[in-house]
Amino acid sequence: MSMLKTLQLVSVPKSFSADPTLARRHKFLAQLEQQLELAKDENYVVRRQRWVKQQDGSKQLVEHPRRVKRWWRTDAAGNCFFILRYGNKLVPIADGKSAIAVGDRVNLAKVIETVISAARDGELDAAFENAKAMPRNMKKKAA
């Protein structure tokens, strides 16, 4: 027991992963990185691994492509708009506005990089809280 007395004992520090704000930020940053790759390469595909049961009953690890939905749209005039999403909800940046006017599609990667740096600095944390508080779009009942 004398050996333990030579060590400095402390309580277990709180984990950063338990902070919901940081967890939302990291999830959003991962999604933005995918959007950046998709903006640079239209054929970008995310690959996920799954265990698949074979005919003989054994399991094999197989890679499956996963579709990445684009967060941008182009109107009839050719203007591009980048729409911020968190899961299936729109992220309102200011006064219910959740889209960024990009202009030409060539500028899209630069705009996404700007949004990534803003998210890393925590500028969108309040917007995540607003998106979380917003109700889901419910289908209206027919009258």
C-alpha positions in Angstrom: 0.0 0.0 0.0 3.0 2.3 0.4 3.5 2.4 -3.3 0.0 3.8 -3.9 0.7 6.6 -1.5 3.5 7.9 -3.8 0.9 8.4 -6.6 -1.3 11.4 -7.0 -4.9 10.2 -6.9 -7.6 12.3 -8.6 -11.3 11.8 -9.5 -12.1 10.8 -13.0 -12.4 13.9 -15.3 -15.6 14.4 -17.2 -15.5 13.1 -20.8 -15.7 15.6 -23.6 -17.9 13.2 -25.6 -20.6 13.6 -23.0 -21.1 17.3 -24.1 -24.0 17.3 -26.5 -22.9 20.6 -28.1 -19.5 19.1 -29.1 -21.2 15.9 -30.3 -23.5 17.9 -32.5 -20.6 20.0 -33.8 -18.5 16.9 -34.7 -21.5 15.2 -36.4 -22.2 18.3 -38.4 -18.5 18.7 -39.4 -18.4 15.1 -40.6 -21.5 15.8 -42.8 -19.9 19.0 -44.1 -16.7 17.2 -45.0 -18.8 14.8 -47.1 -20.5 17.7 -48.8 -17.1 19.2 -49.6 -15.9 16.0 -51.2 -19.2 15.7 -53.2 -18.8 19.3 -54.4 -15.3 18.5 -55.6 -16.2 15.1 -57.2 -19.8 14.4 -58.3 -19.0 10.6 -58.2 -18.0 10.6 -54.5 -19.5 7.7 -52.6 -19.2 6.9 -48.9 -18.5 3.2 -48.3 -19.8 1.5 -45.2 -18.9 -2.0 -44.0 -21.6 -4.5 -43.1 -21.6 -8.1 -42.0 -23.6 -10.2 -44.5 -24.8 -13.7 -44.0 -23.7 -16.0 -46.8 -25.6 -19.1 -48.2 -23.6 -21.5 -46.0 -24.4 -19.6 -42.8 -21.1 -17.8 -42.4 -20.8 -14.1 -42.1 -18.5 -12.0 -44.3 -17.6 -8.3 -44.0 -18.7 -6.5 -47.2 -18.4 -2.8 -48.3 -21.6 -1.2 -49.4 -21.9 2.3 -51.0 -24.0 4.8 -49.1 -25.7 7.6 -51.0 -24.8 11.1 -49.9 -27.6 13.6 -50.6 -26.5 17.0 -52.0 -27.2 20.0 -49.8 -27.2 22.4 -52.7 -29.7 23.3 -55.4 -29.6 25.3 -58.6 -32.4 27.5 -59.7 -33.5 28.2 -63.3 -31.1 31.1 -63.6 -28.1 29.0 -62.7 -27.6 30.4 -59.2 -26.5 27.8 -56.7 -27.8 27.8 -53.1 -26.2 25.8 -50.2 -28.8 24.5 -47.7 -27.6 23.7 -44.1 -29.1 20.6 -42.6 -28.7 18.7 -39.4 -30.2 15.3 -39.9 -33.6 15.9 -41.5 -34.0 19.4 -40.2 -33.0 22.7 -41.7 -30.5 24.7 -39.6 -31.7 28.4 -39.5 -28.7 30.6 -39.6 -30.5 34.0 -39.1 -34.2 34.7 -38.9 -35.3 31.4 -40.4 -32.9 31.6 -43.3 -31.1 28.3 -43.8 -29.7 28.7 -47.3 -26.5 30.4 -48.5 -26.5 32.1 -51.9 -23.4 30.7 -53.6 -23.8 32.2 -57.1 -21.9 30.2 -59.5 -21.4 26.4 -58.8 -17.6 26.9 -59.0 -17.7 28.8 -55.7 -19.5 26.0 -53.8 -16.3 24.4 -52.4 -15.1 27.7 -51.0 -18.4 28.4 -49.4 -18.5 24.9 -47.8 -14.9 25.5 -46.5 -16.1 28.8 -44.9 -19.0 27.0 -43.2 -16.7 24.3 -41.9 -14.4 26.9 -40.4 -17.4 28.7 -38.8 -18.7 25.4 -37.4 -15.2 24.5 -35.9 -15.2 27.9 -34.2 -18.6 27.2 -32.7 -20.5 29.9 -34.5 -23.3 27.6 -35.5 -23.9 26.1 -32.0 -26.8 28.4 -31.4 -28.3 27.5 -34.7 -28.2 23.8 -33.8 -30.1 24.7 -30.6 -32.7 26.5 -32.7 -33.0 23.6 -35.1 -33.4 21.2 -32.2 -36.2 23.3 -30.7 -38.1 23.6 -34.0 -41.0 21.1 -34.4 -40.8 18.6 -37.2 -42.8 19.3 -40.3 -46.0 17.4 -39.6 -48.4 16.5 -42.4 -51.6 18.6 -42.1 -54.8 16.7 -41.6 -57.3 17.0 -44.4 -60.2 19.1 -43.3 
